[in-house]
């Protein structure tokens, strides 16, 4: 077999020096690229120009990165209000692709890419995959959904750019996916963590041991997942599970990714500017404090985003990582502010419940939170499956144990329903973790 040399197969995708630029070099590059981005927004999108004028900030006046903080935030409804293409700086005739979020309520969020945008996205996803341990010549089983969702095509283009061959299976048809994995022996698996777990379960039901498949690296993202879920997936599939982050409004997968140290996800600062703000006041928070992640794009042509409120809750650190990469580290995204529940005054994210439940003896890693209103108070019921070898007589003791741990670790009183295996719906993409039965306001 002839091994492709990485340098040839990866083309221009990898520039290790860019991942290790000094803070001064990064800041200078960011300032330069921010000016270009602001100029383009000013010249092509009246809405941006009016907001910059109102803030008294002309692109040519930008002296330092902190000047950006004079601009107001962009939020998801701004995209919806300009549906479909109102915030694009380019006519649709000059674009190369459109993606959109499914939009559970109202209109979808539509995003556009020039050829150059797709090129940079492929580079950044290739960089992310390499950072995660994928290499040119690898076979990549891509179970992210293809279509308007950015996961499928984003991972596909990144893998191709890195010099990998892609099996573009998309989500669903799990038995067939398992068969393909056992026949083709891919080294890399791309999927949401919840779907990876669903694959592990189906494989076990088929009597197949994925640990013998040759899979070595899993690129998992698109939804929050806990350290406990990582251990579960690694044990059952036998690979190294790596966290990859992104969002369609900013680009898609590959905005940030863990490296070999797995001590936070490197956010690619040569292309994005990251801030963390206090959710309530909007004020920037110092590194290390938990708040909402705000991202500004520095190289997006078709749809530049200025101070976009992601609604994702996290912390960042700019301390140098042991891998030598200098780019900011985003510590695991614990959840979206939209998904935060307030149960009797206590803030709860589904991922916190996951962290407590997954790996508890007797419980399977399949769960859903059901929120309802009892009188004036919100009530949290957690439905979680028992492992197949547990008899029903044992369910009450498992429930009591889980109630105790959720109360003592998260500080919230929850009702726990331990259910028979297979009772909780399985995901083929992003898992639905919360069923909200509360009456709608208004
Ligand atoms: O989920 C892009 C993506 C695809 C990322 C594949 C990673 C892998 P959207 O559908 O626009 O894009 O959803 C973006 O998903 O704001 C987060 O709330 C959540 N999310 C994405 N990655 C992670 C992650 C894609 N690693 C929204 N951890 C984001 C936690 C994540 N949440």
Boltz pocket constraint, residues with backbone or C-beta under 6 A from the ligand:
constraints:
  - pocket:
      binder: B
      contacts: [[A, 101], [A, 144], [A, 149], [A, 150], [A, 151], [A, 219], [A, 220], [A, 221], [A, 222], [A, 223], [A, 224], [A, 225], [A, 243], [A, 244], [A, 245], [A, 246], [A, 247], [A, 248], [A, 249], [A, 252], [A, 253], [A, 254], [A, 310], [A, 312], [A, 333], [A, 334], [A, 335], [A, 336]]
      max_distance: 6.0
